[in-house]
Amino acid sequence: LARHVSLGAGVLIDSGVRRGDGVVLVSGNTVAGVVAYHSILRTGATIIALDRRCGPSDLRCALEIAGADATVVVPDALRERLLVAGV
């Protein structure tokens, strides 16, 4: 777990996530979601967690709260990596 969290945090930092940034995590209750959550924590970013079944309005609301430069993270369990998108 620690190795995966370190790798995930590295991906986030390389993608520009910094301490205090807003990050929206869209995930189910999965191992990949746990890794993503702890990876985000390790960067010092602020997390807004949404269930994978959230709708567009939920995501819009989370992005408004997170701020204009928010990052969206979706764990890709099949490829064991984080999909990171800046807003």
Buried (B, 14 or more C-beta within 10 A) or exposed (E): EEEBBBBBBBBBBEBEBEEEBBBBBBBEEEEBBBBBBBBBBBBEBBBBBBEEEBEEEBBEBBBEEBEEEBBBBBBEBEEEBBEBEEE
